[in-house]
Amino acid sequence: MTAAELTASRTGALRGRVRAPGDKSISHRALILGALATGETRIEGLLEGEDVLRTADAMRAFGATVEQLGDGRWRVVGEGGFSEPADVVDCGNSGTGVRLIMGAAAGFAISATFTGDESLRGRPMRRVLRPLGEMGATWTASAGDRLPLTLRGGGLRHIAYELPEPSAQVKSAVLLAGLHAEGGAEVIEPEATRDHTERMLRAFGARVEVTEQGHGRRIGLPGGQALTGTAVQVPGDPSSAAFPLVAALITPGSEVTVEGVLLNPLRTGLLETLREMGADLTFSNLREAGGEQVGDVTARHSALRGVTVPPERAPSMIDEYPILGVAAAFAEGPTVMRGLAELRVKESDRIALMAAGLAACGVGVEEEPEGLTVVGAARANHGVAGGARVTTHGDHRIAMSHLILGLASERPVAVDQPGMIATSFPGFVELMRGLGGAIGDEVRQAV
Ligand code: S3P
């Protein structure tokens, strides 16, 4: 998709059944663990978005064989270790990709230079470099802790690391480095974050010891363990499913089912919040696939009311606040979101961009250093005005969120840099059009 902007316009009822694309977090991990392992890993349902394809290229650069066999079907053959890449490793837009790969690479006596696009080069890397440094890796960067940077690994020692920020990326980087550290590694997370790395390490044959501690967990990875290639089934991404589901909730007459959605409780914070807001969400065909809980989720148009989201829920819905902001715009009364410091260092400053985008569309917002309050239009018994061109700073979730808003607002909403949507949700526009959504690249006078 090469359009300079995309426009979403008011739509009739959205109806249909769709499949969410493969989960981004699990897709990255499947490729990285496959490359670290010995033998063949077969992956089904891999997300073929730009971010994950960068990780596939990176795994080739570190010496693994990575091949696409068919639609979402991939084969990875690892040699049980990484070799030094001949060139700079470019992770594109992906914080997950670069942070997990740095952790994995730190375990080996090789040096690798990492970079990314403009957004990724502006994001903090100290959060992973600090624990990797404590384990014995060294690094040099030309600007603070930002990419491009060169990491040199090998000879790592054990670490017991308490996460200062609730980040599954940092936890995963430490655990992956721990695979090749003397004595392994231990991570203490005061708040539980997505546990796909722990689950997948087990699927690849590693022993991982997890103990609950209050809201958090202590995760121990004993040293001296090797991974063996295995089969991985990637479920549908709840962070992507959120867009058609919220679109159905805010568009009168709609009923949309997203099939095969990952329902790991550390990823379902948005669905819980929407239910508290009065959303008509039903779950069917609940099953276990690839060691994860999955199911089909149906959303019907609902009269939503504003809620206060408990800050401790943030890790289980961290990528979903932008689309929650859209649902909140159509609710009755304010929705208060706090404890969102991490949102300022995502692909963009998502608090600032949501506040600006919603305000430009006529929605009442109040921005705080670590929070956002959205005052739903339904209270004043009028709709959301829309009629704005929204600056996304190349952030895929900011773009998709405002396009969903445009489907239910009075006037069309346009977003810039829509090509970035392909980082996490290739086929988003076609999927929304298939449900009846009016999204196009024609420039509309009404905006
Ligand atoms: C991810 C963790 C989260 C999330 C990101 C994916 C992962 O980031 O925002 O999209 O796959 O581990 P943090 O770990 O920085 O919170």
Boltz pocket constraint, residues with backbone or C-beta under 6 A from the ligand:
constraints:
  - pocket:
      binder: B
      contacts: [[A, 24], [A, 25], [A, 26], [A, 96], [A, 166], [A, 167], [A, 168], [A, 169], [A, 170], [A, 172], [A, 194], [A, 318], [A, 319], [A, 342]]
      max_distance: 6.0
